[in-house]
Amino acid sequence: MDEPLLPLIVSPNELNSVLGEKDVIVVDLNLPETYALGHVPGAISFSFAELLDPRPPAMGFIASENNLSKIFSEAGITPESHVVAYDSEGTGKACRFLWTLDVVGHKGMSLLNGGFPAWQKSELEVELAAQQVKSTKYEVKIGTKGIADKEYILSHLNDNSVVVIDCRSAAEYAGQDIRSARGGHIPGSINMDWLLTLDCSQGFIKKSDKDLNALFGNLGITRDKEVIVHCQTHHRSSHTYIILKHLGYEKVRGYDGSWSEWGNDMNLPIEI
């Protein structure tokens, strides 16, 4: 199999070096009004909401195959495209986009480390004009790789080879900050606030791989285990998913129902 054009997480300068190449598509997940104020040259504006299929009270489910096929085609993406995603809000939206691509089996993808603020800080060119996109035909099939549902988690609650990471804040995990019908957490899950993976003094830049490996290692999250990540709507936890994949964790899943489903389903067990 051909090596990807870029690594999973790229610096602004790495992205800048391939701008304009045929198969590189840069996707801006910011609001249209933010995109209009400036974006990476050649980047297309993409609606984050189109990635989701809200089923209240659970708001983070992945969109249907038909909807994903439509929006990826309209964005000019093909199976051969190397897609680089970013936003200006912590890169959670960009990572949710990349997680979706991973679930449908797309190979070439990257996250712009630090998002658009890092691009601006690098003093690279910023474009104002909106891009005109030539549609393609991308037929999406959602597989079982990279995704978990509540039934899958229930069946692995007592499986020592599977670890669930709750990427919400400590207050949410402890049931002090309640954002669903119930507070608390999935039994046996490990709390690791997604912000712990970021060097907040540098904006939304990820911490060094050495520090990230130490973070997960100290929590007992090792590469031999299958790891399932979630938050409230699988927004924050999508970032952790990409970080784990970057670090070489091969068995990673995202629970798109997340706590907005689990915490609102009275038939599911919880711990506080």
C-alpha positions as CSV (number, residue, x, y, z in Angstrom):
1,M,0.0,0.0,0.0
2,D,1.3,3.4,-0.9
3,E,2.5,5.6,2.0
4,P,0.3,8.6,2.8
5,L,1.4,11.9,1.3
6,L,1.5,13.4,4.8
7,P,1.6,12.1,8.4
8,L,-1.6,12.1,10.4
9,I,-0.7,15.3,12.3
10,V,1.0,18.0,10.2
11,S,2.6,21.3,11.0
12,P,1.7,24.5,9.1
13,N,4.9,24.3,7.2
14,E,4.4,20.7,6.2
15,L,0.9,21.6,4.9
16,N,2.2,24.7,3.1
17,S,4.8,22.5,1.2
18,V,2.0,20.5,-0.5
19,L,-0.6,23.2,-1.2
20,G,-1.8,23.0,-4.7
21,E,-0.9,19.4,-5.3
22,K,-3.5,17.5,-7.2
23,D,-4.8,15.1,-4.6
24,V,-4.6,17.4,-1.6
25,I,-7.9,18.8,-0.3
26,V,-7.8,21.2,2.6
27,V,-11.1,21.4,4.6
28,D,-12.0,24.4,6.8
29,L,-14.6,23.3,9.5
30,N,-15.2,26.9,10.8
31,L,-18.4,28.8,10.4
32,P,-18.8,30.4,6.9
33,E,-18.4,33.9,8.4
34,T,-15.2,32.8,10.0
35,Y,-14.0,31.2,6.8
36,A,-14.7,34.4,5.0
37,L,-12.4,36.4,7.3
38,G,-9.4,34.3,6.1
39,H,-8.4,30.7,5.5
40,V,-5.6,28.4,4.3
41,P,-5.1,29.1,0.5
42,G,-7.3,26.7,-1.5
43,A,-9.2,25.5,1.6
44,I,-12.9,24.7,1.1
45,S,-15.6,25.6,3.6
46,F,-17.4,22.6,5.1
47,S,-20.4,22.5,7.3
48,F,-19.6,20.6,10.5
49,A,-23.3,20.0,11.2
50,E,-23.6,17.9,8.0
51,L,-21.4,15.2,9.7
52,L,-24.0,14.5,12.3
53,D,-27.3,12.8,12.6
54,P,-28.8,14.2,15.9
55,R,-31.4,11.9,17.6
56,P,-32.3,14.0,20.6
57,P,-31.3,13.7,23.3
58,A,-28.3,12.0,21.7
59,M,-26.7,14.6,19.5
60,G,-23.5,13.2,18.1
61,F,-24.4,10.2,15.9
62,I,-22.6,9.8,12.6
63,A,-24.6,10.9,9.6
64,S,-26.0,8.3,7.2
65,E,-24.1,6.7,4.3
66,N,-26.3,8.6,1.9
67,N,-25.7,12.0,3.6
68,L,-22.0,11.4,3.9
69,S,-21.8,10.3,0.3
70,K,-23.5,13.5,-0.7
71,I,-21.4,16.0,1.3
72,F,-18.1,14.3,0.5
73,S,-19.0,14.3,-3.2
74,E,-20.0,18.0,-3.0
75,A,-16.7,18.8,-1.3
76,G,-14.8,17.3,-4.3
77,I,-13.3,14.5,-2.2
78,T,-12.4,11.2,-3.9
79,P,-11.0,8.0,-2.3
80,E,-7.6,9.1,-3.6
81,S,-7.7,12.5,-1.9
82,H,-5.4,13.3,0.9
83,V,-7.7,15.4,3.2
84,V,-6.2,17.9,5.6
85,A,-8.7,19.3,8.1
86,Y,-8.6,22.2,10.5
87,D,-10.7,24.6,12.5
88,S,-10.1,27.6,14.9
89,E,-11.8,26.2,18.0
90,G,-9.4,23.6,19.4
91,T,-9.5,21.2,16.4
92,G,-12.3,19.1,17.8
93,K,-14.5,19.7,14.7
94,A,-11.6,18.9,12.4
95,C,-10.9,15.7,14.3
96,R,-14.6,14.7,14.1
97,F,-14.3,15.1,10.4
98,L,-11.2,12.9,10.3
99,W,-12.7,10.3,12.5
100,T,-15.7,10.1,10.1
101,L,-13.2,9.6,7.2
102,D,-11.5,6.8,9.2
103,V,-14.8,5.0,9.9
104,V,-15.7,4.9,6.2
105,G,-12.2,3.6,5.3
106,H,-10.6,6.7,3.8
107,K,-6.8,6.3,3.8
108,G,-5.3,9.8,3.2
109,M,-6.0,12.2,6.0
110,S,-4.2,14.7,8.3
111,L,-4.9,17.2,11.1
112,L,-3.4,20.6,11.0
113,N,-1.6,20.8,14.4
114,G,-3.0,23.8,16.2
115,G,-5.6,24.6,13.6
116,F,-5.9,27.9,11.8
117,P,-4.4,29.9,14.7
118,A,-1.2,28.0,14.3
119,W,-1.2,28.7,10.6
120,Q,-1.6,32.4,11.3
121,K,1.1,32.3,14.0
122,S,3.4,30.9,11.3
123,E,2.8,34.0,9.2
124,L,1.9,31.9,6.2
125,E,-0.3,33.2,3.4
126,V,-4.0,33.7,4.2
127,E,-6.7,33.7,1.5
128,L,-10.0,35.5,1.6
129,A,-11.7,34.4,-1.6
130,A,-14.1,31.4,-1.3
131,Q,-13.1,28.3,-3.3
132,Q,-15.3,26.9,-6.1
133,V,-15.6,23.2,-5.8
134,K,-15.9,20.6,-8.6
135,S,-18.1,17.8,-7.4
136,T,-17.1,14.2,-7.5
137,K,-18.9,10.9,-6.8
138,Y,-17.8,9.4,-3.5
139,E,-19.8,6.4,-2.3
140,V,-19.5,6.0,1.4
141,K,-19.8,2.7,3.3
142,I,-19.7,2.8,7.1
143,G,-17.8,-0.1,8.4
144,T,-17.2,-1.5,11.9
145,K,-13.7,-0.1,12.2
146,G,-13.2,2.9,14.5
147,I,-16.8,3.0,15.8
148,A,-18.5,1.6,18.8
149,D,-22.2,1.7,19.9
150,K,-23.7,1.2,23.4
151,E,-24.3,-2.6,22.8
152,Y,-20.6,-3.0,21.9
153,I,-19.5,-1.2,25.1
154,L,-22.0,-3.1,27.3
155,S,-20.6,-6.4,26.0
156,H,-17.1,-5.4,26.9
157,L,-17.6,-3.7,30.3
158,N,-15.8,-6.5,32.1
159,D,-13.2,-7.2,29.4
160,N,-9.7,-6.4,30.6
161,S,-8.5,-6.1,27.1
162,V,-10.8,-3.1,26.4
163,V,-10.5,0.3,28.1
164,V,-13.0,3.2,27.8
165,I,-11.6,6.7,28.1
166,D,-14.0,9.4,29.2
167,C,-12.6,12.6,27.6
168,R,-14.9,14.9,29.5
169,S,-13.9,17.2,32.4
170,A,-13.4,15.7,35.8
171,A,-16.5,17.4,37.1
172,E,-18.6,15.8,34.3
173,Y,-17.1,12.4,35.0
174,A,-17.8,12.7,38.8
175,G,-21.4,13.7,38.2
176,Q,-21.0,17.2,39.5
177,D,-21.4,18.9,36.0
178,I,-24.6,17.1,34.7
179,R,-25.4,17.6,31.0
180,S,-27.8,14.6,30.6
181,A,-30.6,13.2,32.6
182,R,-28.0,11.5,34.8
183,G,-24.5,12.4,35.8
184,G,-21.6,10.1,36.3
185,H,-19.7,7.8,34.0
186,I,-19.6,4.4,32.2
187,P,-18.6,1.7,34.8
188,G,-14.9,1.1,34.7
189,S,-14.1,4.0,32.4
190,I,-11.0,6.1,32.9
191,N,-11.3,9.9,33.0
192,M,-8.8,11.8,30.9
193,D,-9.9,15.4,30.0
194,W,-9.0,15.8,26.3
195,L,-7.4,19.2,27.1
196,L,-4.6,17.2,28.9
197,T,-3.2,16.3,25.4
198,L,-2.7,19.9,24.5
199,D,0.0,22.4,25.3
200,C,-2.4,25.2,26.3
201,S,0.5,27.7,26.5
202,Q,0.9,27.2,22.7
203,G,-2.8,27.4,21.8
204,F,-4.2,24.1,20.5
205,I,-0.8,22.5,19.7
206,K,-0.6,18.9,20.8
207,K,1.9,18.0,23.5
208,S,5.1,16.3,22.6
209,D,4.9,12.6,21.8
210,K,7.0,11.8,24.8
211,D,4.6,13.7,27.1
212,L,1.6,12.1,25.4
213,N,3.0,8.6,25.8
214,A,3.7,9.2,29.4
215,L,0.1,10.6,29.9
216,F,-1.6,7.5,28.5
217,G,1.0,5.1,30.0
218,N,0.4,6.5,33.5
219,L,-3.3,5.8,33.1
220,G,-2.6,2.2,32.1
221,I,-3.7,2.8,28.5
222,T,-1.4,0.6,26.6
223,R,-1.1,-0.3,22.9
224,D,-2.1,-3.9,23.4
225,K,-5.6,-2.9,24.5
226,E,-8.5,-1.8,22.5
227,V,-9.4,1.8,23.4
228,I,-12.9,3.3,23.1
229,V,-13.2,7.1,23.5
230,H,-16.2,9.2,24.2
231,C,-17.3,12.6,25.7
232,Q,-20.7,14.2,25.6
233,T,-21.2,14.0,21.8
234,H,-17.9,12.6,20.5
235,H,-16.6,16.0,19.6
236,R,-13.8,16.4,22.2
237,S,-13.1,12.7,22.2
238,S,-12.6,12.7,18.4
239,H,-9.4,14.7,19.1
240,T,-8.2,12.0,21.5
241,Y,-9.0,9.4,18.9
242,I,-6.7,11.2,16.4
243,I,-4.0,11.6,19.1
244,L,-4.1,7.9,19.9
245,K,-3.9,6.9,16.2
246,H,-1.0,9.3,15.8
247,L,0.8,7.6,18.7
248,G,0.5,4.2,17.0
249,Y,-2.5,2.8,18.8
250,E,-4.1,0.5,16.3
251,K,-7.3,-0.6,18.1
252,V,-9.2,2.6,18.7
253,R,-13.0,3.2,18.5
254,G,-15.1,6.3,19.0
255,Y,-18.5,6.0,20.7
256,D,-20.6,8.6,18.8
257,G,-23.6,8.2,21.1
258,S,-21.3,9.2,23.9
259,W,-22.8,10.5,27.2
260,S,-25.7,12.3,25.5
261,E,-27.0,8.8,24.7
262,W,-25.6,6.8,27.7
263,G,-26.5,9.4,30.4
264,N,-30.1,9.7,29.0
265,D,-30.8,5.9,28.8
266,M,-32.1,4.8,32.2
267,N,-31.4,1.1,31.2
268,L,-27.7,1.6,31.0
269,P,-25.4,1.2,34.1
270,I,-23.5,4.2,35.5
271,E,-21.0,4.9,38.2
272,I,-20.6,8.2,40.2
